[in-house]
Amino acid sequence: MATPPPKQLVLAASSADAGVASWDLRTGAEEIRHRPCASRPRALASVADRFLAAAQAPPSGSNSGTVHFYHWDKPQVAVKSFPAEPIRALIADQEGSYLIGGGSNGNLFLWEVASGELLHTWFAHYRAVRCLTLYDYLLVSGSEDGGIKVWDLITVLDEQSRLEAQTPYLYSFNQHALPVTDIACFLGAIVVSSSEDQTCKIWSLSEGRMLRSISFPTSIDSVALDPRSHVFYAGGRDGKIYVTAMGVDISSHGSDDSSILGALDDHSKGVTSLASSTDGLLLVSGSEDGNVRVWDTRSQQVTRKFKHSQGPVTNVLIVMPKRVNVPPLHPLRKLCSANGKVETRSVILPRPENDVPIPGNRTSIFMERYFDELQKYGGSSRLFDSGLNTQNGTHSQQGEWKGRYLELQDLFVHEVLDQMASSRNP
């Protein structure tokens, strides 16, 4: 007897206290609804598909907010946490070992999920952190101040590395004129950001510079990438989802709005959140009109319509719940420890998210080479260990591994960029 395919759910949350709704992607049937929940955009995260985390919007006039954990099979909150400041953006690493939160005062927080321990907190932006994305040991944050910063977690978490670094961040980008609303990584080497300034910008993480700026007729509040091609979707405040070709040409700069290939149009108000399936065949959109749409990206037609609430939909996710016995969850702590210092511990390196190869390029070859080099330098899955024995030269080996990794990433991004340019100019 054939094993039924694992269930995929569409999740949606609202800034109104309407809970987290879920629907079966295959049948369209509504599943359990988690209550209470009132979350702003980018504040809902699936933790390795084992449970759900949602940062709550603070009550009007309050400067405090909570983070809720929910189990898949129970509608009520499993654990409540009370961070030092309201969390505006929340993400988990691929393994579900760590949560990273962006605060309303511009701080970043890194928690260990298993213990709830706050491993590190640091000042990142002058205004609230609106969005986050994570790839390997690189964390990218976008803010209401219009800035984007790229953080090397090795440097952030290692005191010696912080002392030696010229700046606490790897790169700082300030080309957006208004608040940054969303960020997404394309194969780790390229980042797409959206902003209220009616542009999306494309960045190279290996070169630390902007590659391209694309103009839109409206402010863009959300982006999602198609893992099969060099296309991304941009959710506009006019209710349209713009299908946009990256068209990265490393020999040119400046603004270019000719890459807008078309638009998906079925929402009556702004599109606040987008999520793409891992195979790129489905796109889910959430809107201020309170509705959720599931799109077939090949036909560009709506295949399912869901009504969430009277309030705006602020977050949508596609998840494949793992109904496993999760160890008891612990509240996220406000402070690093009793004495305010980070305890000695290891941080696990998230595995690269390159499950879907892109036809025509040698992505898998570069990633295989990366893993080979990682093993040579003893990297295994460890990103940082504050208990390294410097007398035996372990820090030196770590530095060599990091340098080699950056070289490989540089080769990798040029491979991707060259092919994008050649695809535009056959």
Residue pairs with C-beta under 8 A, 6 or more apart in sequence:
5 26
6 320
7 24
7 25
7 26
7 320
7 321
8 24
8 25
8 26
8 277
8 318
8 319
8 320
9 22
9 23
9 24
9 25
9 31
9 318
9 319
9 320
9 321
10 22
10 23
10 25
10 284
10 292
10 294
10 304
10 306
10 316
10 317
10 318
11 20
11 21
11 22
11 44
11 46
11 52
11 315
11 316
11 317
11 318
11 319
12 20
12 21
12 22
12 286
12 292
12 306
12 308
12 313
12 315
12 316
13 19
13 20
13 21
13 37
13 38
13 39
13 43
13 44
13 54
13 313
13 314
13 315
14 37
14 38
14 39
14 290
14 308
14 309
14 311
14 312
14 313
14 314
15 38
15 39
15 40
15 57
15 311
15 312
15 314
16 38
16 309
16 310
16 311
16 312
17 35
17 36
17 37
17 38
18 37
18 38
18 308
18 309
18 310
18 311
19 33
19 34
19 35
19 36
19 37
19 75
20 33
20 34
20 35
20 37
20 44
20 52
20 54
20 70
21 30
21 33
21 306
21 308
21 309
22 30
22 31
22 32
22 33
22 34
23 29
23 30
23 31
23 292
23 304
23 306
24 30
24 31
25 282
25 294
25 304
25 318
28 304
28 306
30 306
32 72
32 73
32 74
32 75
33 75
34 52
34 54
34 68
34 70
34 75
34 76
34 77
35 75
35 76
36 68
36 77
37 54
37 56
37 68
37 70
38 56
38 57
39 54
39 55
39 56
39 57
39 314
39 315
40 55
40 57
40 88
40 314
41 130
41 131
41 181
41 182
41 221
41 222
41 272
41 273
41 314
41 315
42 88
42 89
42 90
42 130
42 131
42 132
42 182
42 315
43 54
43 55
43 56
43 57
43 87
43 88
43 89
43 90
43 314
43 315
44 52
44 53
44 54
44 55
44 90
44 314
44 315
44 317
45 52
45 53
45 54
45 90
45 91
45 92
45 99
46 52
46 53
46 92
46 317
46 319
47 53
47 92
47 96
47 99
47 113
48 92
48 94
48 95
48 96
48 322
49 96
49 319
49 320
49 321
49 322
50 96
50 322
50 324
50 326
51 69
51 70
51 71
51 72
51 78
51 326
51 329
52 69
52 70
52 72
52 319
53 67
53 68
53 69
53 70
53 90
53 92
53 99
54 67
54 68
54 70
54 90
55 65
55 66
55 67
55 86
55 87
55 88
55 89
55 90
55 101
56 65
56 66
56 67
56 68
56 86
57 65
57 86
58 64
58 65
58 86
58 104
63 85
63 86
63 104
64 82
64 85
64 86
65 83
65 85
65 86
65 87
65 104
66 80
66 81
66 82
66 83
67 80
67 81
67 83
67 87
67 90
67 101
67 332
68 77
68 78
68 79
68 80
68 81
69 77
69 78
69 79
69 80
69 81
69 329
70 76
70 77
70 78
71 78
71 326
72 321
72 323
73 323
78 329
79 329
79 330
79 331
80 331
81 116
81 331
81 332
81 333
82 331
82 334
83 101
83 103
83 109
83 332
83 334
84 103
84 107
84 109
84 121
84 334
84 335
85 103
85 104
85 105
85 107
86 103
86 104
87 101
87 102
87 103
87 104
87 109
88 102
88 103
88 104
88 128
88 129
88 130
89 101
89 102
89 129
89 130
89 131
89 132
89 141
90 99
90 100
90 101
90 102
90 132
91 99
91 100
91 132
91 133
91 134
92 98
92 99
92 100
92 113
93 100
93 134
93 348
93 350
94 350
94 351
94 353
95 348
95 350
95 351
96 113
97 112
97 113
97 114
97 348
98 110
98 111
98 112
98 113
98 119
98 347
98 348
99 110
99 111
99 113
99 332
100 108
100 109
100 110
100 111
100 132
100 134
100 139
101 108
101 109
101 111
102 108
102 109
102 124
102 128
102 129
102 130
102 131
102 132
102 141
102 143
103 109
103 128
103 129
104 128
104 129
105 128
106 123
106 124
106 125
106 126
106 127
106 128
106 129
106 143
106 145
107 121
107 122
107 123
107 124
107 129
108 121
108 122
108 124
108 129
108 139
108 141
108 151
109 118
109 120
109 121
109 332
110 118
110 119
110 120
110 121
110 153
110 156
110 157
111 117
111 118
111 119
111 332
111 333
112 119
112 345
113 329
114 327
114 330
115 330
116 329
116 330
116 331
116 332
116 333
117 333
117 336
117 337
117 343
117 345
118 332
118 333
118 334
118 335
118 336
118 337
119 157
119 336
119 342
119 345
119 347
120 156
120 157
120 336
120 342
121 336
122 156
122 168
124 141
124 143
124 149
124 151
124 169
125 141
125 143
125 144
125 145
125 147
125 149
126 143
126 145
126 147
127 143
127 144
127 145
127 179
128 143
128 144
129 141
129 142
129 143
130 142
130 143
130 144
130 179
130 180
130 181
130 182
131 141
131 142
131 180
131 181
131 182
131 183
132 139
132 140
132 141
132 142
132 183
133 139
133 140
133 183
133 184
133 185
133 191
134 140
134 350
135 185
135 188
135 205
135 350
135 352
135 353
136 188
136 349
136 350
136 352
137 152
137 153
137 154
137 349
137 350
137 383
138 150
138 151
138 152
138 153
138 170
138 188
138 205
139 150
139 151
139 153
139 156
140 148
140 149
140 150
140 151
140 183
140 185
140 191
140 205
141 148
141 149
141 151
141 183
142 148
142 180
142 181
142 182
142 183
142 193
143 149
143 179
143 180
144 179
144 180
145 179
146 174
146 176
146 177
146 178
146 179
146 180
146 195
146 197
147 172
147 173
147 174
147 176
147 180
148 172
148 173
148 174
148 176
148 180
148 183
148 191
148 193
148 203
149 169
149 171
149 172
149 173
150 169
150 170
150 171
150 172
150 173
150 205
150 208
151 168
151 169
151 170
152 169
152 170
153 347
153 383
153 384
154 161
154 383
154 384
154 398
154 402
155 161
155 162
155 165
155 168
155 170
156 162
156 168
157 342
157 347
157 383
157 384
157 386
158 384
158 386
159 386
160 395
162 168
170 208
171 205
171 208
173 201
173 203
173 210
175 201
175 210
175 213
176 193
176 195
176 197
176 199
176 201
177 195
177 197
178 195
178 196
178 197
178 219
179 195
179 196
180 193
180 194
180 195
181 194
181 195
181 196
181 219
181 220
181 221
181 222
182 193
182 194
182 220
182 221
182 222
182 223
183 191
183 192
183 193
183 194
183 223
184 191
184 192
184 223
184 224
184 225
184 232
185 191
185 225
185 353
186 192
186 225
186 230
186 232
186 246
186 416
187 354
187 358
187 363
187 412
187 416
188 205
188 352
188 353
188 354
188 409
188 412
189 204
189 205
189 206
189 409
189 412
189 413
189 416
190 202
190 203
190 204
190 205
190 211
190 246
190 248
190 413
190 416
190 417
191 202
191 203
191 205
192 200
192 201
192 202
192 203
192 223
192 225
192 232
192 246
193 200
193 201
193 203
193 223
194 200
194 220
194 221
194 222
194 223
194 234
194 235
195 201
195 219
195 220
196 219
196 220
196 221
197 219
198 215
198 216
198 217
198 218
198 219
198 220
199 213
199 214
199 215
199 216
199 220
199 255
200 213
200 214
200 216
200 220
200 223
200 232
200 234
200 244
201 210
201 212
201 213
201 214
202 210
202 211
202 212
202 213
202 214
202 246
202 248
203 209
203 210
203 211
204 210
204 211
204 413
204 417
205 409
205 413
206 406
206 409
206 410
206 412
206 413
206 414
207 410
207 413
210 253
211 248
211 249
211 250
211 253
211 417
212 246
212 247
212 248
212 249
212 252
212 253
212 254
212 256
213 253
213 254
213 255
213 256
214 244
214 255
214 256
214 257
214 259
214 260
215 255
215 256
215 257
216 234
216 236
216 242
216 257
216 260
217 236
217 238
218 236
218 237
218 238
218 240
219 236
219 237
220 234
220 235
220 236
220 237
220 242
221 235
221 236
221 237
221 270
221 271
221 272
221 273
222 234
222 235
222 271
222 272
222 273
222 274
223 232
223 233
223 234
223 235
223 274
224 232
224 233
224 235
224 274
224 275
224 276
224 283
225 231
225 232
225 233
225 276
226 232
226 233
226 276
226 280
226 297
227 276
227 278
227 279
227 280
227 355
227 356
227 358
228 279
228 280
228 356
228 358
228 359
229 280
229 358
230 245
230 246
230 247
230 248
230 358
230 420
230 423
231 243
231 244
231 245
231 246
231 261
232 244
232 246
233 241
233 242
233 243
233 244
233 264
233 274
233 276
233 283
234 241
234 242
234 244
235 241
235 242
235 270
235 271
235 272
235 273
235 274
235 285
236 242
236 270
236 271
237 270
237 271
238 270
239 265
239 267
239 268
239 269
239 270
239 271
239 287
239 289
240 263
240 264
240 265
240 267
240 271
241 263
241 264
241 265
241 267
241 271
241 274
241 283
241 285
241 295
242 260
242 262
242 263
243 260
243 261
243 262
243 263
243 264
243 300
244 259
244 260
244 261
245 259
245 261
246 259
246 420
247 256
247 259
247 420
247 424
248 417
248 420
248 421
249 420
249 421
249 424
250 417
250 418
250 421
251 421
262 300
264 283
264 285
264 295
264 300
266 293
266 302
267 285
267 287
267 288
267 289
267 291
267 293
268 287
268 289
269 287
269 288
269 289
269 312
270 287
270 288
271 285
271 286
271 287
272 286
272 287
272 288
272 312
272 313
272 314
272 315
273 285
273 286
273 313
273 314
273 315
273 316
274 283
274 284
274 285
274 286
274 316
275 283
275 284
275 316
275 317
275 318
276 282
276 283
276 284
276 297
276 318
277 283
277 284
277 318
278 355
278 356
279 356
280 297
280 356
281 296
281 297
281 298
282 294
282 295
282 296
282 297
282 303
282 318
283 294
283 295
283 297
284 292
284 293
284 294
284 295
284 316
284 317
284 318
285 292
285 293
285 295
285 316
286 292
286 308
286 313
286 314
286 315
286 316
287 293
287 312
287 313
288 312
288 313
289 312
290 307
290 308
290 309
290 310
290 311
290 312
290 313
291 305
291 306
291 307
291 308
291 313
292 305
292 306
292 307
292 308
292 313
292 316
293 302
293 304
293 305
293 306
294 302
294 303
294 304
294 305
294 306
295 301
295 302
295 303
296 302
296 303
336 342
336 343
337 343
342 386
344 386
344 387
345 386
346 382
346 383
346 384
346 385
347 382
347 383
347 384
348 381
348 382
348 383
349 379
349 381
349 382
349 383
351 381
352 367
352 370
354 363
354 364
354 367
357 363
357 364
360 419
360 423
361 415
361 416
361 419
362 415
363 412
363 415
363 416
366 408
366 411
366 412
366 415
367 412
369 408
370 405
370 408
370 409
370 412
373 401
373 404
373 405
373 408
374 380
374 401
374 405
377 397
377 398
377 400
377 401
377 404
378 397
378 401
379 401
379 405
388 394
388 395
388 398
